[in-house]
Amino acid sequence: MYRISSLLLIFSLLLFSSCKSGVQDSENHLPLGNDAKVALMILGTIQDGGSPHIGCDSDCCADLFETPDKDRKVTSIGIVDFENNKKYLFDATPDITEQMKMLKNFADPASSETPDAIFLTHAHIGHYTGLMYLGKEAMNSDNVPLFAMPGMKKFLENNGPWDMLVDNQNIKITELQNSRGVKLTDNVKVTPFLVPHRDEYSETVGYKISGPNKKVLFIPDIDKWEKWDRDIKEEIGKVDYAIVDATFYSGKELNRRDISEIPHPFIIESMAEFEELPQNEKEKVIFIHFNHTNPVINPESPEAKEVMNRGFRLAQINDVLEL
């Protein structure tokens, strides 16, 4: 009964989202089948600083300070194993309060508030600071399983206020190893892999998430594709979906900061890199992690339409992919 109600809920959300944007009629807006065992849900699409962005006085923020857009949440995904009644959160963002509720309602409104595990990518503010809401001042959670790489684990254990989460047993950290998979259930396997990024406090990873039928690549942050020791096009060929860093559409967006200090693959660079892929491979690419300046946040913008006209996708909150 709860399974059916949760699917009806997400179908209605997706229908509303599709009507609102009116441009992206793609597989990720189709409802799940009743026999779906595992699904991925997009819980947020925005870069760490959010939208509207602190200190922003540009047109892209002006109206949002007056009328916030509830769909502009920081990048996160959730995985639900319906067959085993398990749910997993990838990255603990500043929007974790709403995102945990979204994941719970999608999985089963009667399920527990906390995920069965949280996986972290790295120690930048949009990807781990939501953990603070698991502490004594807020949820005071009980040993929520947290998966993190060695550097990330050490950072949390040895720096306040995060060490209080460990000392108070709000979280229980399991150390991950590069390219070593973790089997969560018979239906879900998660494999971390190192990617080059600004690693001031921890290493950075992406994840390959394997369901019973399909695989997804999740890389919300990377410096540049050419800096990686893997070929991104080959990695796309090994999965069914690739949800990848699209922080900036181009370098023109940032005229107040040195773009070399915050490297990411521009969308225009990624589209050029992937241009020779066959259409069925391009359709796997789902761009995410949009800076507040990125014009593709508006699905009616010329830039957003250009991305989709060239065969790629743009992540939207509440999108669902069956794995």
QUIKAGI-V918784 format. One record per pair of residues at least 12 apart in sequence whose ideal C-beta (glycine too) atoms are under 7 Angstrom apart, sorted by the first residue. I is the first residue (numbers start at 1). GAP is how many residues later the second one is. Records with the same first field share a line. If there is no record, write none. Layout:
BEGIN
I->GAP ; GAP
END
This chain:
BEGIN
2->106 ; 107 ; 108
3->79 ; 105
5->104
6->99 ; 100 ; 101 ; 102 ; 103
7->24 ; 25
9->96
10->96 ; 308 ; 310
11->20
13->305
14->15 ; 17 ; 304 ; 306
17->299 ; 301
21->278 ; 295
23->276 ; 277 ; 282 ; 285
24->275 ; 284 ; 290 ; 292
26->287
28->285 ; 291 ; 292 ; 293
29->290
32->288 ; 290
36->46 ; 286
37->44 ; 45 ; 46 ; 150 ; 175
38->41 ; 42 ; 43 ; 149 ; 150 ; 173 ; 174 ; 285
39->41 ; 281 ; 282 ; 283 ; 284
40->37 ; 39 ; 176 ; 280 ; 281 ; 283
41->36 ; 37 ; 39 ; 62 ; 65 ; 279
42->35 ; 273 ; 274 ; 275 ; 276 ; 277
43->30 ; 33 ; 34 ; 35 ; 56 ; 59 ; 60 ; 274
44->29 ; 30 ; 31 ; 32 ; 49 ; 51 ; 55 ; 273
45->30 ; 243 ; 245 ; 270 ; 271 ; 272
46->26 ; 27 ; 28 ; 29 ; 244 ; 246
47->79 ; 200 ; 242 ; 243 ; 244 ; 245
48->26 ; 76 ; 77 ; 78
49->243
50->22 ; 24 ; 44
51->13 ; 21 ; 241 ; 246
52->12 ; 13 ; 240
53->239
56->236
60->232 ; 233
61->231
71->246
73->22 ; 25 ; 26 ; 244
74->19 ; 20 ; 21 ; 52
75->16 ; 18 ; 51 ; 145 ; 213 ; 214
76->13 ; 14 ; 15 ; 17 ; 23
77->13 ; 141 ; 166
78->25 ; 28
79->109 ; 130
80->26 ; 27
81->104 ; 106 ; 107
83->104
84->101 ; 103
85->23 ; 26
86->30 ; 98 ; 99
87->16 ; 20 ; 24 ; 28 ; 29
88->27 ; 28 ; 29 ; 31 ; 96
89->14 ; 26 ; 29
90->29 ; 117 ; 128
91->29 ; 30 ; 36
92->26 ; 28 ; 36 ; 38 ; 39
93->33 ; 34 ; 37
94->32 ; 35 ; 36
96->34 ; 37
97->36
100->13 ; 14 ; 15
103->12
114->27 ; 30
116->29
117->28 ; 30 ; 67
118->26 ; 28
119->28 ; 71 ; 88
120->26 ; 28 ; 32
121->83 ; 84 ; 85 ; 99 ; 100
122->30 ; 75 ; 80 ; 81 ; 82 ; 83 ; 99
123->29 ; 32 ; 78 ; 79
124->97
131->31 ; 34 ; 40
132->29
134->31 ; 36 ; 37
135->26 ; 29 ; 30 ; 35
136->32
140->30
141->29
142->27
143->26 ; 28 ; 29
144->26 ; 27
145->27 ; 29
146->25 ; 26 ; 27
147->27 ; 29 ; 35
148->25 ; 27 ; 28
149->27 ; 43 ; 53 ; 54 ; 56
150->25
151->51 ; 52
152->50 ; 51
153->20 ; 22
155->46 ; 47
156->17
176->16
178->14 ; 15 ; 16
179->12 ; 14
187->24 ; 25
188->23
189->21
190->17 ; 19
191->16 ; 17
192->13 ; 15
193->12 ; 13 ; 15
195->24 ; 27 ; 33
196->26 ; 27 ; 31 ; 32
197->24 ; 25 ; 26
204->17
206->12 ; 13
208->31
211->112
213->110
214->26 ; 109
215->24 ; 25
216->23 ; 24 ; 25 ; 27 ; 105 ; 107
217->18 ; 22 ; 25 ; 26
218->25
219->25 ; 26
220->25 ; 68 ; 69
221->24 ; 68
222->23 ; 43
223->40 ; 41
224->39 ; 41
225->40 ; 48
232->41
233->41 ; 44
236->45 ; 48 ; 49
237->44
239->45
240->44
241->43 ; 45 ; 80
242->42 ; 43 ; 44
243->43 ; 45 ; 72
244->41 ; 43 ; 44
245->19 ; 20 ; 44
246->21 ; 24 ; 41 ; 42 ; 43 ; 44
247->17 ; 42 ; 43 ; 44
248->16 ; 18 ; 43 ; 46
249->17 ; 18 ; 19 ; 45 ; 46 ; 47 ; 54
250->16 ; 18
251->15
253->38 ; 40 ; 41
254->39
267->20 ; 29 ; 40
271->36 ; 39 ; 41
279->32
282->29 ; 30
283->28 ; 30
285->27 ; 28
286->27 ; 29
287->20 ; 25 ; 26 ; 27 ; 28
288->27
296->18
299->15
END
